[in-house]
Amino acid sequence: MFKWLERFLDSLTPQRGILLYYLIALFIASAVLSLPILYRGEKGTALIDTIFVAASALSVTGLTSINISETFNTAGYAIIMLIMNLGGIGIMAMGTMVWVLFGRRIGLKERMQIAVDNNQYKFAGAVKLVLDIIKTLLAIEIVGALIYFAYFMLDSNDLYYSFMHGIFLSVSATTNGGMDLFGNSLLGFEEAYILQVPVMIQIMLGAIGYPVLIEVQRFLSKKKEHRKFRFTLFAKLTTLTYALLFFIGAFFIFVMESRHYFLSDSWYKTMMNSLFASATTRSGGLTTVDPSQFSDATQLLMSAFMFIGASPSSAGGGIRTTTFALLILFLIAFSRGRTDIRIFGREIAKEDLHRAFAVITLAALLVFSGIISVVLFENSRFDLIDVIFEITSAFGTCGMSTGITDDLSSPSKVVVMIFMFIGRIGFISFLFSMAGRQKELPYHFPKERILIG
């Protein structure tokens, strides 16, 4: 039987292997979260809600159909943090760490799966990349936990409260998990800027892409040694796109809500909460304002930003920032009559451009079908804007909600879970896992032009 299982796993493509491992992880996480010892009362929760929480934590989304703080006890919090770390770092990354600790040899098959799980093209250095990712994220979580522990101790003088909330908030922000122990995200901290800033930074560090963080580390070490270092095109394009999306999003939220939600607030409070709202649309999920109180225009804008999501090889989902960047670069080049796309002294490969257009088109169709499905399942119980917000939040593994998650029917919760998983494993990996192995035909048909526009 074990030989048959081994042959079956070897026959899987790396993309299908990753999908299978995440499904197995979901099954195990759901089974563990069903244990009565993790709950506050004698009664647990409905099975669909347990699976939903497990899926949300594993995909580091943050949407929950139950109140985490009121449902689980300390042991439950610890398990959820472990699942969020597992999802944020990646299944293959955690598996690689275990293999390294036990001295197991990591072969080509495992290296290919590591590359797929982290949206990498190269297999060389995959193990080192994983170990660097783990060390970097744990370091960020420790620093964040110390900051939040100090803040909550000064505010409450409660050791257990400060310790548990500090660690949980740090893990949730760094992994972009979006879960909280306050019961209402960070809505009570609208003016706690000393807390908002480190949370924003952690969300950004978790969403900007692990290779970027590792390159920055190497740049700083080279600088100490007075040696030259050249950032990759990926790091430059990712950082530029992320920064533009962050500031453009904050600007429009500031402008659109200055005469609505933030009407009676000072410009400084409006600016800080606009920046936080923009940062969390990358995939953070934690929020200092209630999205349901925003205008429809702002909610649609935030839905668009959540659809774009975070950067590749990060804790976030969506179509990814580089995909969106290639679309914009193509439109700029096309408007200037150029067929090639150049940036930072480099030319973008046609294959990457084709992938970007395929991802954007198919993702838009998929999200559209998800919205229609939920509207049908709920029999128009919710406003369309709320459904759009919920589905794009799930696809971007963001976790923000206008408040309809608790009231969704079981079929709608399944739809949302599917989108959370697609967002986490990556749309390219999802497409390849459905399509199977790529094949290149040994022949071509005659080419003919088609009228466009």
C-alpha positions in Angstrom: 0.0 0.0 0.0 2.8 2.4 0.9 4.6 1.7 -2.4 1.4 2.5 -4.2 1.1 5.7 -2.3 4.7 6.6 -3.0 4.2 5.9 -6.8 1.0 8.1 -6.7 2.8 11.0 -5.1 5.7 10.7 -7.5 3.3 10.8 -10.5 1.8 14.1 -9.4 2.9 17.3 -10.9 4.5 19.8 -8.4 1.3 21.9 -8.6 -1.0 19.0 -7.9 1.3 17.9 -5.1 1.1 21.3 -3.4 -2.7 21.3 -3.8 -2.9 17.8 -2.2 -0.6 18.8 0.7 -2.8 21.9 1.5 -5.9 19.7 1.4 -4.3 17.2 3.8 -3.2 20.1 6.0 -6.8 21.5 6.0 -8.1 18.0 7.0 -5.6 17.8 9.9 -6.1 21.4 11.0 -9.9 20.9 11.0 -9.6 17.7 13.0 -7.3 19.3 15.6 -9.6 22.4 15.9 -12.5 20.0 16.6 -10.9 18.8 19.8 -13.1 19.8 22.8 -10.1 20.8 24.9 -9.5 23.8 22.7 -12.9 25.4 23.5 -14.0 27.6 26.3 -17.4 25.9 26.9 -18.3 22.2 26.8 -19.9 22.7 23.4 -17.7 23.2 20.4 -19.0 24.7 17.2 -20.6 23.5 14.0 -18.4 21.4 11.7 -18.7 23.8 8.8 -17.5 26.7 11.1 -14.6 24.6 12.4 -13.5 23.8 8.8 -14.0 27.5 7.9 -11.7 28.7 10.7 -9.1 26.1 9.8 -9.3 27.1 6.1 -9.1 30.8 7.0 -6.1 30.3 9.3 -4.3 28.0 6.9 -4.8 30.3 3.9 -4.0 33.3 6.3 -7.2 35.1 5.2 -8.8 36.1 8.5 -12.5 35.7 7.6 -14.2 33.9 10.4 -17.8 32.8 11.0 -17.4 32.7 14.8 -15.8 34.9 17.4 -12.3 33.5 18.0 -11.7 35.1 21.4 -15.1 33.9 22.8 -15.0 30.4 21.3 -11.4 29.1 21.9 -9.2 29.0 25.0 -5.5 29.5 25.3 -4.7 26.2 23.8 -7.0 27.0 20.9 -5.2 30.3 20.4 -1.9 28.5 20.2 -3.1 26.0 17.6 -4.6 28.8 15.5 -1.3 30.7 15.6 0.6 27.5 14.6 -1.8 27.1 11.6 -1.4 30.7 10.6 2.4 30.3 10.7 2.1 27.1 8.7 0.0 28.9 6.0 2.1 32.1 6.1 5.4 30.4 5.7 4.0 27.7 3.4 3.4 23.9 3.7 6.6 23.0 1.8 8.7 25.5 3.8 7.6 23.9 7.1 8.1 20.4 5.6 11.6 21.4 4.5 12.5 22.6 8.0 11.4 19.3 9.4 13.3 17.4 6.8 16.5 19.4 7.5 16.1 18.9 11.3 15.8 15.1 10.8 18.7 15.1 8.3 16.6 13.9 5.4 18.0 14.4 1.9 15.8 16.9 -0.1 15.6 15.7 -3.7 14.6 17.3 -7.0 10.9 16.5 -6.5 10.8 18.3 -3.2 12.8 21.3 -4.6 10.3 21.6 -7.4 7.4 21.7 -5.0 9.2 24.2 -2.8 9.7 26.4 -5.9 6.0 26.1 -6.8 4.9 26.8 -3.2 7.0 30.0 -3.2 6.2 31.1 -6.8 9.8 30.6 -7.9 11.1 29.6 -11.3 14.6 28.3 -10.1 15.1 25.2 -8.2 18.7 26.0 -7.2 18.9 27.5 -3.7 15.3 26.5 -2.9 16.2 25.0 0.5 18.3 28.0 1.5 15.4 30.3 0.5 13.0 28.4 2.7 15.3 28.5 5.7 15.9 32.2 5.2 12.1 32.8 5.0 11.5 31.0 8.2 14.3 32.8 10.1 13.1 36.2 8.7 9.5 35.7 9.6 10.2 34.4 13.1 12.5 37.3 13.8 9.8 39.8 12.6 7.2 38.0 14.8 9.4 38.1 17.9 10.2 41.9 17.5 6.5 42.6 16.9 5.4 40.5 19.9 7.8 42.4 22.2 6.5 45.8 21.0 2.8 44.8 21.5 3.5 43.2 24.8 5.0 46.4 26.1 2.1 48.4 24.7 -0.6 46.2 26.2 1.2 46.0 29.6 1.3 49.8 29.8 -2.3 50.0 28.8 -3.8 47.2 30.9 -1.1 46.0 33.4 -2.4 42.5 32.8 0.4 40.0 32.2 -1.6 37.2 30.6 -3.7 39.6 28.4 -0.5 41.4 27.2 1.4 38.2 26.5 -1.4 36.5 24.6 -2.6 39.5 22.7 0.9 40.6 21.9 2.0 37.2 20.4 -1.3 36.6 18.6 -1.4 40.1 17.0 2.2 39.8 15.9 1.7 36.4 14.3 -1.6 37.6 12.7 0.0 40.8 11.3 3.2 39.1 10.0 1.5 36.2 8.3 -1.2 38.5 7.1 -3.6 36.1 8.9 -6.0 38.9 9.8 -7.4 37.2 12.9 -7.6 38.8 16.3 -8.5 38.2 20.0 -10.4 41.5 20.4 -13.6 40.3 18.7 -13.8 43.3 16.4 -10.3 43.5 14.8 -8.6 46.8 15.8 -11.7 49.0 15.8 -10.9 50.2 19.3 -7.5 51.5 18.3 -8.4 54.2 15.8 -6.1 56.7 17.5 -3.5 54.3 18.9 -0.9 55.2 16.3 1.9 53.7 18.3 0.2 50.4 17.7 -1.0 51.1 14.2 2.5 51.8 12.7 4.2 48.5 13.7 1.1 46.5 12.6 1.2 48.3 9.2 4.9 47.5 8.9 4.4 43.8 9.8 1.6 43.6 7.2 3.8 45.1 4.6 6.8 42.8 5.4 4.5 39.8 5.2 3.0 40.9 1.9 5.8 42.5 -0.1 7.4 39.1 -0.9 10.0 37.0 1.0 12.7 37.3 -1.7 12.6 41.1 -1.4 13.2 40.8 2.4 16.0 38.4 1.9 17.6 40.7 -0.8 17.4 43.6 1.6 19.2 41.5 4.2 21.9 40.6 1.8 22.2 44.2 0.6 22.8 45.4 4.2 25.4 42.7 4.9 27.2 43.5 1.6 27.1 47.2 2.5 28.8 46.5 5.8 31.5 44.7 3.9 31.7 47.6 1.4 30.8 45.3 -1.5 28.5 46.1 -4.4 25.0 44.5 -4.5 22.5 44.6 -7.3 18.8 44.1 -6.6 17.0 41.8 -9.0 14.3 43.1 -11.4 11.7 41.2 -9.3 12.7 43.1 -6.1 12.6 46.5 -7.9 9.3 46.0 -9.7 7.6 44.4 -6.7 8.7 47.2 -4.3 7.8 50.0 -6.8 4.3 48.5 -7.5 3.6 47.8 -3.8 4.6 51.4 -2.8 2.4 52.9 -5.6 -0.6 50.8 -4.7 -0.2 51.6 -1.0 0.0 55.4 -1.5 -2.6 55.6 -4.3 -5.0 53.5 -2.2 -4.5 55.6 0.9 -4.9 58.9 -1.2 -8.3 57.8 -2.7 -9.6 56.4 0.6 -8.6 59.7 2.3 -10.3 61.8 -0.4 -13.5 59.7 -0.7 -14.1 59.3 3.0 -13.1 62.8 4.2 -16.7 63.9 3.6 -18.2 60.6 4.7 -16.8 58.3 7.4 -14.0 60.6 8.5 -16.1 63.8 8.2 -15.7 64.7 11.9 -12.1 63.5 12.3 -8.9 65.5 12.2 -6.8 65.3 9.0 -4.1 63.4 10.9 -6.5 60.7 12.2 -8.0 60.5 8.7 -4.5 60.1 7.1 -3.4 57.4 9.5 -6.5 55.3 9.2 -6.5 55.8 5.4 -2.9 54.5 5.3 -3.8 51.5 7.5 -6.9 50.7 5.4 -4.8 50.8 2.2 -2.0 48.6 3.8 -4.5 46.0 5.0 -6.1 45.6 1.5 -2.8 44.1 0.3 -3.9 41.0 2.4 -3.6 42.1 6.0 -7.2 41.7 7.1 -6.7 43.7 10.4 -8.5 47.0 10.3 -8.9 50.1 12.5 -12.2 51.1 10.8 -15.4 49.3 9.9 -15.4 48.7 6.1 -19.2 48.4 6.2 -19.4 52.1 7.2 -17.4 53.2 4.1 -19.2 54.4 1.0 -20.0 52.0 -1.8 -17.3 53.7 -4.0 -14.7 53.1 -1.3 -15.7 49.5 -0.8 -15.5 48.9 -4.6 -12.0 50.5 -4.6 -10.9 48.3 -1.7 -12.3 45.3 -3.5 -10.2 46.1 -6.5 -7.1 46.4 -4.4 -7.9 43.1 -2.6 -8.3 41.5 -6.0 -4.8 42.6 -6.9 -3.5 41.3 -3.5 0.0 41.0 -2.3 3.3 40.2 -4.0 4.4 36.7 -5.3 6.2 34.5 -2.8 4.5 36.2 0.2 1.8 35.4 2.8 -0.8 37.2 0.6 -3.1 36.1 -2.2 -4.8 37.8 -5.2 -3.5 38.0 -8.7 -0.3 39.5 -7.2 1.3 42.9 -7.6 3.7 41.9 -10.4 0.8 40.6 -12.5 -0.9 43.9 -12.2 2.3 45.7 -12.9 2.8 43.8 -16.2 -0.7 44.7 -17.3 0.0 48.4 -16.7 3.4 48.3 -18.4 1.9 46.6 -21.4 -0.8 49.2 -21.7 1.8 52.0 -21.5 4.0 50.3 -24.1 1.0 49.6 -26.4 -0.2 53.2 -26.2 3.3 54.2 -27.4 3.3 51.8 -30.3 5.9 49.4 -28.8 5.6 45.6 -28.8 8.3 45.0 -26.1 8.1 45.9 -22.4 11.1 47.4 -20.8 11.7 48.6 -17.2 14.9 49.1 -15.1 17.1 48.3 -18.1 15.5 44.9 -18.6 13.0 43.5 -21.1 10.1 41.4 -19.8 9.8 37.9 -21.3 6.8 37.3 -23.5 5.9 34.2 -21.5 5.5 36.2 -18.3 3.3 38.7 -20.2 1.1 35.8 -21.5 0.8 34.4 -18.0 -0.1 37.7 -16.5 -3.0 38.2 -19.0 -4.2 34.6 -18.4 -4.2 35.1 -14.7 -6.0 38.4 -14.8 -8.7 37.2 -17.2 -9.3 33.8 -15.6 -9.2 35.3 -12.1 -11.8 37.9 -13.0 -14.1 35.2 -14.5 -13.6 33.0 -11.4 -14.3 35.9 -9.0 -17.4 36.8 -11.1 -18.7 33.2 -10.9 -18.1 33.2 -7.1 -20.1 36.4 -6.7 -23.0 35.0 -8.7 -22.9 31.7 -6.7 -23.1 33.5 -3.4 -25.9 35.7 -4.6 -27.8 32.7 -5.8 -27.2 30.7 -2.6 -28.2 33.6 -0.4 -31.3 34.4 -2.5 -30.2 38.1 -2.6 -30.3 38.4 1.2 -27.2 40.6 1.1 -26.4 43.7 -0.9 -24.3 43.0 -4.0 -21.5 45.3 -2.8 -21.2 43.2 0.4 -20.9 40.0 -1.6 -18.3 41.5 -4.0 -16.3 42.7 -0.9 -16.5 39.2 0.7 -15.4 37.2 -2.4 -12.5 39.6 -3.3 -11.5 39.6 0.3 -11.3 35.8 0.3 -9.5 35.6 -3.1 -7.0 38.2 -1.9 -6.7 36.3 1.4 -7.4 39.7 3.0 -10.0 38.8 5.6 -11.8 42.1 5.8 -15.6 41.9 5.8 -18.7 44.1 5.9 -20.1 41.7 8.5 -21.9 39.1 6.4 -19.5 36.2 7.1 -21.4 34.9 10.2 -24.7 34.9 8.4 -23.6 33.1 5.2 -25.2 29.7 4.5 -23.1 26.6 4.4 -22.9 26.5 0.5 -21.7 30.1 0.5 -19.1 29.3 3.2 -17.8 26.5 1.0 -17.5 29.0 -1.9 -15.6 31.4 0.3 -13.3 28.6 1.5 -12.5 27.6 -2.1 -11.5 31.2 -2.9 -9.3 31.5 0.2 -7.5 28.4 -0.8 -7.0 29.5 -4.5 -5.7 32.8 -3.2 -3.2 31.1 -0.9 -1.7 28.5 -3.2 -1.5 31.0 -6.0 -3.6 31.3 -9.2 -0.8 30.0 -11.5 -0.4 26.9 -9.3 -4.1 26.4 -9.2 -4.5 26.6 -13.0 -1.6 24.2 -13.5 -3.0 21.8 -10.9 -6.2 21.7 -12.9 -4.6 21.5 -16.3 -1.9 18.9 -15.5 1.5 18.8 -17.2 2.3 21.4 -19.8 2.8 20.1 -23.3 4.3 21.8 -26.3 3.1 20.5 -29.7 5.8 19.6 -32.1 4.0 21.4 -35.0 2.4 24.8 -35.7 -0.6 25.8 -37.9 -0.4 28.7 -40.5 -0.8 32.1 -38.8 -3.5 34.5 -39.7 -4.4 37.9 -38.4 -7.8 38.7 -36.6 -9.4 42.1 -36.5 -9.4 43.5 -33.0 -11.4 46.4 -31.6 
